[in-house]
Amino acid sequence: MKPLLLIVLPMIAAATAVTAQENTKEPRMMSYPAMLTLDRIFAEHEFKDRSLGEWRWSKRTASCFTLEAPHAGGKGQDLVRNNAATGKQEVLVPAAEFVPKGQAEPLKVEAFELSSDEGKLLIYTKSQRVWRQKTRGDYWVLEIGKPGSLRRLGGDAESATLRFAKFSPDGSRVAYVCGNNIHVQELAGMKITPVTTDGSPTLINGTSDWVNEEELHIRDAFRWSPDGSSILFWQFDTSGVRQFHLINNTDETYPKITSFPYPKVGETNSAVRVGVVSAAGGAVRWLEVPGDPREHYIPRAEWSPDGKCILVQQLNRLQNTNQVMLADASTGTVRTVLTESDEAWLENDNPVRWIAGGEKFLWLSERDGWRHAYLADTHGKGLNQITVGDFDVIRVEAVDEKNGWLYFSASPENPTQHYLYRQQLTGGNLERLSPESQPGWHSYAFSPDAHWAMHTYSTFTQPPVVGLIEVASHKILRVLEDNQKLRETLAALKQPTAEFLKLDIGDGVLLDAWGLRPPDIDPSMKHPLLIHVYGEPASQSVSDRWPGERGIWHWMLAQQGYIVASIENRGTPVPRGRTWRKRAFRQIGILAAQDQAAGVRALLKLWPFADAKRVGVWGWSGGGSMSLNAIFRYPELYSTAVAVAPN
């Protein structure tokens, strides 16, 4: 679980204010290219890696769309079509066309979507935060190739009040949420039709309340039917959920109280249901999902390809049983086609991926002790296992049904790394596509036909390289971002020594860890040891990938004489099998603290230059809680804890 409040303890300053070594001969830090400072990292962002930015694959051609600096110069960005095979570029929308009438500056395009015929562009801008994410803003539409066609959606709605706008399947309309109701706007005459009308501060249509967004990642909570005639949507009723009060001391001179429905453990949840309504408005047909709507969650729902059915997943409140149901869209009746259960808990990691025109769907399960891919059918005839073996499918990357391939991330040999594999949907031999010559972390964004992918590769000490590849051969067609400037800045640094370790804590348990030693470490001296911890089921902390600015902060501490390390305890979501991950069931804060303490003791034995009297621990969110568990459960081991945003 993630925290509601950010409770930041002001001990971070200790990392730089306290002298790292109890030695009067320690040289004073000087500001020059070899040395890191807080300003260089967090104010000047010298070490922020560059990514590709906002972009989209075409659903019609072998190309992708990117936003790039104007070819004709000036402000804003051009929308550019990039041919994947040839590299040819075409400016579809010059930056000048993003300037609204009566304004001098072009829109700052934060996200975009193209209509199905790629003749219209939906633009998202002026985003505002709602809960954790910026999901509220302004939307504009323009017709590609028609200068002066830029129009703002929402009619008289206040600025930055629209959410999750998306084209209808034929591109003639746009649906969005405003004021907790779903609206449909025609693009020909800009007429707006409220599709739902009962939205209120306590009744939410088409988006979610706080807890469902935070924990189940439900944000965009409506779907056009394949023919555009209907809309499937979630409704959350927060009436009866007790209010949580926050004091806002930062926005104005005087504090304000912000209140919102927030169910604590065991308290009343929102009631959730899913319905279908005509895109022209009218009566809602609610799906007849069984069970108390306040004691169950509906993390996923999706139309079948023919639009006749809806596949719904329902979790019980303990989140250890997932009922997968197929609903008749015309009547609302449902039948169960799959039940997934676990003695501990289930992850919400099964977005609907249709196979065989909607007769089957892809499913991930840990039922044999490892996370594997299965094919399930909509007639409830069970599962056919695709991947087999003592390894985990970390994530499904793409399904190429035409050629019979399942693409997924896995790392059978090293849980700190990440590689691309593929296997036939009918089973067969496992094939690794990520190059053997590139150990580390590989991530991919596939084209719709799974022929091309944007590939990002990094390691713990090497910043990302982003390139376009042909998937089957993994041939790099073009490098789109190599972060060369960052590499040159890093090369000028006095760098710490980085290493990955396996720590034996007894009973056959080996914990992965990374360590950073000070440059030119004096092994005859005792150096303080700082442990970075997360340790909960939501995130992995020991991974062979670029750590970003926070990782460079660890480098800075190493330059000042600290040893910095991180240990991966049992219960974290690493690809080491179900038993490893579910070992934390009903042991949150207990098992992890035990493993962390055992890991620290193993490090102290391994590193005689680490000072056992000066061991600190720090973490964020679950890591903040884990830092407090560490120092209160093992005060003889840790001397300092820095808890940022603890639960």
Secondary structure, DSSP 8 states (H G I E B T S, - for coil): ---SS--B-TTTTHHHHS-SSS-TT------STTS--HIIIIIS-TT------SEEE-SSSSEEEEEES-TT-SSS-EEEEEETTT--EEEEE-GGGGS-TT-SS-----EEEE-TTS-EEEEEEEEEEETTEEEEEEEEEEETT-TT--EESSTT--TT-BEEEEE-TTSSEEEEEETTEEEEEETTT--EEES-----SSEEESS--HHHHHHH---S-EEE-TTSSEEEEEEEE-TT--EEEEEE-SSSSS-EEEEEE---TTS---EEEEEEEETT----EE----S-TTSEEEEEEEE-TTSSEEEEEEEETTS-EEEEEEEETTT--EEEEEEEE-SS---S-----EEGGGTEEEEEE-TTSS-EEEEEETT---EEE---SSS---EEEEEETTTTEEEEEE-SS-TT-BEEEEEETT----EE-S-TT--SEEEEEE-TTSSEEEEEEE-SSS--EEEEEETTTTEEEEEEE--HHHHHHHHTS---EEEEEEEE-STT-EEEEEEEE-TT--TTS-EEEEEE---STT-----SS--HHHHHHHHHHHHTT-EEEEE--TTS--SS-HHHHHTTTT-TTTHHHHHHHHHHHHHHHH-TTEEEEEEEEEEETHHHHHHHHHHHH-TTT-SEEEEES--
